[in-house]
Amino acid sequence: MMQQQWRPPFIGAGVQLYSTKQMYAQIIYVLFISLTISFYTTQYVTRASYAQRIGVLECILVILAALCLLTLSIIGLIWYTRHLHEAQRPFWWTLLLLSLLLAQYVQYEQAEIQKSLYPGAAAIYNDITPRDNIPFYQSYEDVILDRPVFYQYDQCQAMYLVEIRKCSYGVVDDPDYVLALVAGSHSAHWFPAIEPLAEELNFRIDIYNHDGCRFTDEDPDGHLTEQCIEWNANLINVLKQNPPDVVFTTASLNKRNYVPRGYIRQWERLEGYSTVFAIRDTPRMNEPTPACLQQHNDEIEPCSMPRDEALSREVPWENADNIPSNVVFGDLSDYFCDDTTCYPVIGNILIYRDQHHLTSSYVKTLAPVLRPYLVEAFEKSETIKR
């Protein structure tokens, strides 16, 4: 008979206390994991389980997956707490792995459902027919705030100032390229399409934002401030001191059929320094589209307008002389309008947050069609480096 080793009572009590604490710590750990996974899944279910949006079958599949995940978590918690002393952890880790795989499945299903419900511009370039009779992606109350994230930081704003402020996004450390997004809100609202391409193409985005301004050296209509014109002169000096590979700006002004001379002179000043990517200005609607859609009970047709009234028939730079050799143009008008009509909503996503500023939610869906233009601009910048 094996003799049990004697130990002082206070040591035995200490070991027992330690084991008890360890047990409760492990129970809390398992409980935390279970609740975290359940909460994680619930977020996807609450966003995707509206039968009117995704259909009854898809709704049932997502909910069943979530319930299986929750059940596995609870079973794992009960089993583990009952058999904690056996330390049969491989079973629990297998259960945890299955739970995580199910969580990934729910996430994947949610993403696929989201794409089919709210494709945005993908409805055009991927020929997706979005589901009818569902709420728009943004609420009318929130759409006014559907703008680029950098607007929440003062460092990214220079409105009413002449000093140059810069903030950077994308690949900040050791990028292959640098893209400068310059001037006012009609350049800035393209940021959500540029940002996801930064990782893919390995470039940094330097934002030089001055709302209410354009990348120009003139103001023939008297719509700009004196600070805007002075800010433009200062910006040119900054860009020449440390030239970015590409300067992203607008190529035209609302539905005018020409490129303003002040734009072209700014581009000329960057010859030998940077490639300029100039994108055609977006269509302007007759009235703020969120208010119009709300007034007409989400009817799109009353808030649409003829293409000829929102855009010039001629491509503006085709009428321009002496375009500098460092300029690449881009025109994405066909993702706002078809041959006859410009729309307030495409792919169940509101395009505008007012009369002419784009929503970030819609612009994000334009990243794939913007990509080849940026690739061309970066490739052109290589010739300047040489």
N, C-alpha and C positions, 0 to 999 in steps of 0.2 A: 504494500500500500504506500503510495507516494505521500510523503509528508508535505503539507502545505507550508510554504515559507511564511514565517511570521513577519509582520511589519507593524510598526507603531500605528495606533488608531488614527492619529491625525494624518498619516500618509495615506491610509486607506480612504479616509474621508475626502482627502484632496483629489485622489484618483477618481473617486466616484463623482465628485463635483465637476472635475475636468471632463469626464465622459458625458455627464449630463449636459454641460455647456456645449460640448462638441455635437451632441445629438441635436440639441435645439438649433444650433447654428446651421447644421445641415438641413434640418426641416425648413428653417426660414429660407435657406438658399433654394431648395427645391420649390417652395411655395412662390418665391420671387420669380423664378424661371417660368413656372406654370402660369402665373398671373400675367407676366410680361407677354408671353406668347399669346395668351387669350386676348389681352388688350390689343396687341398688334393685329391680330386677326379681326377683332371686332371693328377696328377702324376701317378695314377694307369692306367688311360686310355692310356697315352703316352707310358707306359711300356708294356701294354698288347694288344694294338689295332693294331698289325701288322697281317693282314689277313694271310700272308704266314706262320706265326708262330702258330696262334691259330685257324685258320679256320674262314670262313666267318660268320657262325652262332654265334660262341662264341664272335667274334669281335662285331657283331651287338648288342648282348645282353649287353655287358659291356658298349658300347657307349650309348645305350638307358638308362641304369641305371644312367650313369653319367649325361646325358642331363636332366633326370627327377630331379636329385638332384640339378643341377644348376637352373632349372626352379623354383623349390620350393623355393630355396634361394632368387631368384629375386622377385617372387610373395610376399614372406614374407617381403622383404625389402620395396616394393611399398605399400603394405597394411599397414604396421606398420607406415610408415612415414605419410600416409594420415589420419590414425585414431589414431595418437599418443595421441591426447587430450582425447580420449575416454578411454585410458588405458585398453583396452581389451587384456590384455597380455596372458590369457590362450590360445587364438587362436595362437599367435605367438610361445608360448612354444610347443604347439602341432606340429606346422609346423617344428620347430627346431628339435624336437624329430624324426619326420619322416625323416628329412634330415640326421640326424646322423645315423639312422637305414639304410638308403640307402647307406651311406658312408661305413658302416660296411659290407653291402652286396657286394659292389664293391671290398672292401679289401678281403673278403672271396673268391670271384670269381677269383681275381688276384692270390691269393695263390694257389687255386686249379689248375688254368691254369699253373702256374709255376711248380707245382709238376708233371703235366702230360707232360710238355715240357722238363723239366730238372730234372729228378728224380735222376740222379747220381747213387749211389750204390743201391738205392731203386729199380732200374730197375731189380736188381738181387733178393734182399730179399723180395720184394713185387710183383715180376713177372710183372713189368710194361713194356710195349712195347712203347718206346718213339717215337715221331713223326719224320719221316725222312725229309731230305731236308730242315732243318732249320739251322740258324747259331749256332755255339757252344755258350755255356753260356758266356765264357770269350773271349775277343778279343785277338789276338796275341800280340798286343801292351801292354795290361794290365796284361797279365797272369804272367809275371815275378814278378809282385808286389802282386800276389795272395798268400800271406803268412800270418802267424799268426800276430795278431795285436801288440803283445808285442815287435816286432822287431823295432818299432818306438821309443822305450824308451831306453836310455842308461843304466838305472838302471837294465835292464833285460839282458844286454850283458856283457860277461866277456872274449871275444875273445882276445887272446894275453896277458891275465892277469892271475895272480895266485890267486888274491883275490876272495873271494866268494861274488857274487852279487845275490840278490834275489828280485823278485817282486811277488805279490800275486794277484790272481783272484778268481772268484767263491764266495763262502760264506765266506767272510773274518771274520765276527763276529760270534763267538760261533758255529763253524761247528761241526758236529759229527765226521768227519774224516779230515785228511790232506793228500794230495797227492803231492809228490815232483816229478816234471818233470825234469829229469837231463840229462846233457851232451849236445850233439851237435844237429845239424839240423835234423837228422833222428829220434831223440826223439821229438824235438820241433814241427815238422810238424804235429804231432798228436794232438796238442793243440785244434784245432777247433772242434774235436770230443769229447774231454774231457770237454771243457767249458760248453756246454749245459747240460751235465750230472751233473755238480756241484750243481746246484739248486735242481735238482730232487733227488739226493742222499745226499744232504746237506754236501758237503765237500769243503775245501779250496784247491786251486792249488798254490803251491809254485814253482816258476820257477827258476831253477839253470841252466842257459844256457851258453854254451861255444862252439860256432860254430867251426867246424873243429876238434872237440874233440869227444871222446867216453868215456863211463863209464868203465874205465879200468886202470890197473896199469902197462901196458906194451905197447911197440910199436915195435914189431918184424919186421915190414915192413918199418919202418922209415918214416911213413906218418904223424905222429903227432909231435907237438912241445914240447919242454921241459916244456913250461908253462902249457901245457895240462896235463902232468903227475903230475906235482906239484899241479896243481889245483885239480886234482882227490884226492890226499892225503888230501888236505885241506877240500875238500867237505865231505869226510868220517868223519872227525872230527866234522864238523858242524852238519851232520846228526845224529851222535851219541849223541851230546850234547842235541839236541831237536828232538828226532826221529819222523818222519812222520809215519803215518799208512802204507802208500804205497809209494814205490819208483818206478816210471815209467821210463823204459829205454828200449833199444833194446837188443834182445836176440842173434842176429847173425850179420854177416857182409856180405853185398851184397849176392852173390849166393853161398857162402861157405857152406859146408854141416856139419859144426861143430860150437860149441860155443867156442869162444876164451877163453883161460885160464885166461887171465887178467880180463875178464868179471866175470867169476865164482869166482875169488878171491875177487873181490869187493862185490859180493853178500854175500860171506861167512862173510865178515867183518860186515855185517848188521844183521846177525843171532842174534836173541834175541832182536833186536831193531825194525826192520821194515819188512814188507812183500815186496818183489820185484816182480813187474809185468814186465815181459820181453816179448816184442812183436817182432815177426819175422821181420827182415828188409825187406823193400819193393823191388819189382823187379827193376832191372836197365835196361833201354832201350839202344839200340845201339847208339842212337844219341838224342839230345834234341828234344822232340816230338813237341813242337810248331813250330819250324823251319821246321821239317819234314812234318807236316800236311800242312803248308803253301806252301811248295814246291810242294806237291802232290795234291793241290786244295781240301783240306779237306778229302781226301781219307784215311780211317782208316787202311785198309789192308797193304799198303806199310810201314806204321809206326808201325805196330805190330811186335811181335817177338815170336818165339816158347817158350813155358813155360820152357822147359828144358834148354834153353840158358839164361833165365832170373832168374830162381830159381833152387836150387838143388832139385833133386828128393826126397832126404831124408829130413825129418824134422830135423833141426840141433841138437836139444836137445835130440833126440832119439839116437844120437851117442855119447852123452856126459856122462862121469862118474862123480860121486861125486857131483851131483847137490845139492845145499843146500836145506834144508827142508823148507825154507822161500820163495821159488820162485813159482810163478804162471806164466805159459806161455800162450801166445796168438798168434794166427796165422790167419790173415785176407787175406791171399794170394788169396783166391777164389773170392775176390771182386776186384781183379786186373786182374785175369787170369781165363780162363776156363780150361778144362782138357788139352788143347793143346796149347793155345795162350794167351799171355799177351797183353793188349790193351792200346792205348794211350788215348782213350776216352770211357767212359761208361755213358749211360744215358744222352748223349749230353753235358757232362761236361768234360773238359780236366782234366786228372788225374795228369799230371806232368807239372811243370813250367820250367823244364829243362830236364835233362836226368834221374834224380832219386829223385828229391825233389817233394813232393806231393803238389798240390794246396789246399788252404784252402777251396775253393768251393766244391771240391770233398770230402775232409776229413769230412766236416760237415755232409755229408749224411751217414757217417759210424758210427755216434753216436749210433744208435740203436743196431748195431751188436757188438760194443765195450762194451756196457753196462753190459752184463752178465759177461764178464771177470773182469771188475772192481768190480762188486758186489762180485764175488768169492774172489778177492784179499782183499777187505775190511773185508769180513767175516773171512778170514784167519788171518787178523791182530788182530781180537778179541782174538784169542788164544794166541798171543804174549802178549797182555795187561794183560791177566789172569796169 
